[in-house]
Structure formats: C-alpha cells, structure tokens
Amino acid sequence: MLLALLCAAAVEVVGFSPDGRYAAYVEHDVGEGSGIPWARLRIANVSRGADAMPPVEIRLDSGKATDTEEEAVRRARAKASEALGKLSVASWAAPHAIRVEGNGELKERSGAPLGTLQITAREATARNKCDEPFRPLLLRLLLFLLDDDRPKPFAEEKAVPRERPCASSCELSALFSRGKAALALVKCAVPGFEGPATRTTAYAGPLPFALDE
C-alpha cells in the first residue's frame, strides 16, 4: 500500500457540446524536475472515445512571475473557446457531476444508487520495465446501471498511455455527464520524480440513458 502520494497531472473539465458529441477537458501540472507549468487541452469525440482534434499544449517557460499553472490552464481554456467554431459548436455546456463512492459506486445527489462503473486492469507487454508495484496496465471501464439489464462497455485501452507507462491501484475518482455523454476520471498510482505520485486519466464514452435528468 502506498502511504505517501504526491499530486500530479490534474484534470479540469471544460464542458460538453450541447448535443453531447464532444467533451473538452484540460490536463495540467508542473513538470517534475523542470518546474515548468503546462496545460494540455483535449477534446474528445464521445462516441469514439478518441481525440476529436489534436491536443493543444501550453508550456510556460519564459521565467516570468506570470508563468504559473493557473495561467497555463487559463490559456488552455481559451483554446477550448477558439475550438468551438472548428467543431461547429455554439458553446461548452457545464458538466453534471455524478456522485462517486468507493468501488466505483454511482449515486444521485439524494444518495439513491445509480449503478457502478467498474475498472479492470490487465498487464500489457511493454519494452520498458516497471519497478514493483507498478506495471504497464491496460484499463477497461464497464458500466453497470440499475435500470439496464446488461453491462455496457464504456472505454477500453488498446495501448498503454504514453503519459502513464507504469501504474498501479487505479480507481474511479469522478464522473461527469451531459445527457447521454460522460467523462470518467480515473486516478492511478505512478512512479514520481521524488517518490510515488498519482496521475489522472480521462475517458469519454456514451451512456445508455441520461443520468443528469
């Protein structure tokens, strides 16, 4: 069990397109070792679970006092606004946060159960060796909803993410939705520059029915 984890690679949700086709979010952190703040805008095609356009990365390395992680996020959010026209989207709609509890349990604001978003991991073949307890993991997210008669695949990795080559202890940390579109945030323990850290990865996927009504 990892007792001391350093925060790393946070994810901030910008929003969904009103039709639920796209989900926009910003990954951000301060580079380990370099100390350079960065932010990366990603816009996902929800039905495909893949990038709808190339990610846009902001790195602030001028050495000025304004080079902060907050400023990198602000600039990445501005890029999200610029992308609206390219995607023929009027605006980014605010996400609805689904209540998440232990073991991926999903609940309404009232506490009534909705179901579970289950995360399973299998070890992949990788060139780079991971030190214990970390492994090159491929994650699969499976959605079990109370009003559905069978589980629905939500997301599945075909390759180990470049930003998370070695990981352990992955769990659902948040779920956001807009109609039948959803964005799940999964937190994993990863090796850090000065010890174990955590990294959050976002997965976009469709829902069989809206959870935010």
Backbone hydrogen bonds, N-H to C=O, Kabsch-Sander energy under -0.5 kcal/mol:
donor,donor_aa,acceptor,acceptor_aa,energy
3,L,1,M,-0.6
5,L,3,L,-0.5
6,L,196,P,-1.6
10,A,28,H,-1.9
12,E,26,V,-2.9
14,V,24,A,-2.1
15,G,24,A,-1.7
16,F,93,A,-2.3
17,S,22,Y,-2.2
20,G,17,S,-2.5
23,A,44,A,-1.8
24,A,15,G,-3.1
25,Y,42,R,-2.6
26,V,12,E,-3.1
27,E,40,R,-2.5
28,H,10,A,-2.4
29,D,38,W,-1.9
31,G,36,I,-2.9
34,S,32,E,-1.0
35,G,31,G,-2.7
38,W,29,D,-2.7
39,A,58,I,-2.3
40,R,27,E,-3.1
41,L,56,V,-3.1
42,R,25,Y,-2.9
44,A,23,A,-3.1
44,A,42,R,-0.5
45,N,50,A,-3.5
46,V,21,R,-2.5
46,V,44,A,-0.8
49,G,45,N,-2.1
50,A,45,N,-1.1
52,A,43,I,-3.5
53,M,43,I,-0.8
56,V,41,L,-2.1
57,E,55,P,-0.5
58,I,39,A,-3.6
60,L,37,P,-2.3
61,D,59,R,-0.8
67,D,64,K,-1.7
68,T,66,T,-2.0
72,A,68,T,-1.9
73,V,69,E,-2.2
74,R,70,E,-2.2
75,R,71,E,-2.3
76,A,72,A,-2.0
77,R,73,V,-2.5
78,A,74,R,-1.8
79,K,75,R,-1.7
80,A,76,A,-1.4
81,S,77,R,-1.6
82,E,78,A,-1.9
83,A,79,K,-1.5
84,L,80,A,-0.5
84,L,81,S,-1.0
85,G,82,E,-0.5
86,K,82,E,-0.6
87,L,83,A,-1.7
88,S,85,G,-0.9
89,V,84,L,-2.7
93,A,16,F,-3.7
93,A,91,S,-0.6
96,H,177,S,-2.6
97,A,95,P,-0.5
98,I,96,H,-0.6
98,I,175,L,-3.0
99,R,107,K,-1.3
101,E,105,E,-2.7
104,G,101,E,-1.0
105,E,101,E,-0.5
105,E,102,G,-1.2
106,L,115,G,-3.1
107,K,99,R,-2.4
108,E,112,A,-3.0
111,G,108,E,-1.8
114,L,106,L,-3.1
115,G,106,L,-1.4
116,T,144,F,-3.1
117,L,104,G,-2.5
118,Q,116,T,-0.7
118,Q,142,L,-3.0
120,T,118,Q,-0.5
120,T,140,R,-2.4
122,R,138,L,-1.9
124,A,136,P,-3.2
126,A,124,A,-0.5
134,F,131,D,-2.2
135,R,167,A,-2.5
137,L,135,R,-1.0
138,L,122,R,-2.6
139,L,137,L,-0.5
140,R,120,T,-2.4
141,L,155,A,-3.4
142,L,118,Q,-2.6
142,L,140,R,-0.5
143,L,152,K,-3.3
144,F,116,T,-3.4
144,F,142,L,-0.5
145,L,143,L,-0.6
146,L,114,L,-2.5
148,D,145,L,-1.7
152,K,143,L,-2.8
154,F,141,L,-2.8
155,A,141,L,-1.5
157,E,139,L,-2.7
164,R,161,P,-1.4
167,A,135,R,-2.4
168,S,189,A,-1.7
171,E,187,K,-2.4
173,S,185,L,-3.0
174,A,185,L,-1.5
175,L,98,I,-0.6
176,F,183,L,-2.5
177,S,96,H,-2.3
178,R,181,A,-2.4
181,A,178,R,-1.8
182,A,205,G,-1.9
183,L,176,F,-2.8
184,A,203,Y,-3.1
185,L,174,A,-2.9
186,V,184,A,-0.5
186,V,201,T,-2.9
187,K,171,E,-2.8
188,C,199,R,-2.5
189,A,168,S,-2.8
190,V,197,A,-2.6
192,G,195,G,-0.6
195,G,192,G,-0.8
197,A,190,V,-3.2
198,T,6,L,-1.6
199,R,188,C,-2.5
200,T,9,A,-1.4
201,T,186,V,-2.6
203,Y,184,A,-2.6
205,G,182,A,-2.2
207,L,180,K,-3.0
211,L,179,G,-0.8
